[in-house]
């Protein structure tokens, strides 16, 4: 079980991503997942959100805020071990 939570910087970035009108759906999915885990260490990133976060991190056009939120969400994903 994950015991990580989203930090305040990543949560702020996630909120910025969610409020932006020009942000893509993958970024918003990852940001929503990261924000959900702000104060819930028992929550884990779903496979769908982890896939979206991975896509965001690989895309060179995404903003630093989107990448921060995606990295936070991905770090809280269930491991494949």
C-alpha positions, 0 to 999 in steps of 0.5 A: 500500500502506498503511504505517499501523499502529494506535496504542497508544491505538486498540489498547487501545480495540479490545481493550476493544471485543472483550472487551465482551459488549454490543458489536455485531458491526460494532464487533467487526469493526472492532476486530478489523481495527484490532487485526490491524494493530497491528504489521503495516503491510502489512495493510489493512482489508478492504472488509467491515471498512471498511463495518462501521467506517463504520457504527460511526462513523455510529451515535450509540449507539456508545462512544468506544472503538468509534469509536476502533477503527473510525476506526483501521481505516478510516484503514488501508482501501484507498483507492478511487482 
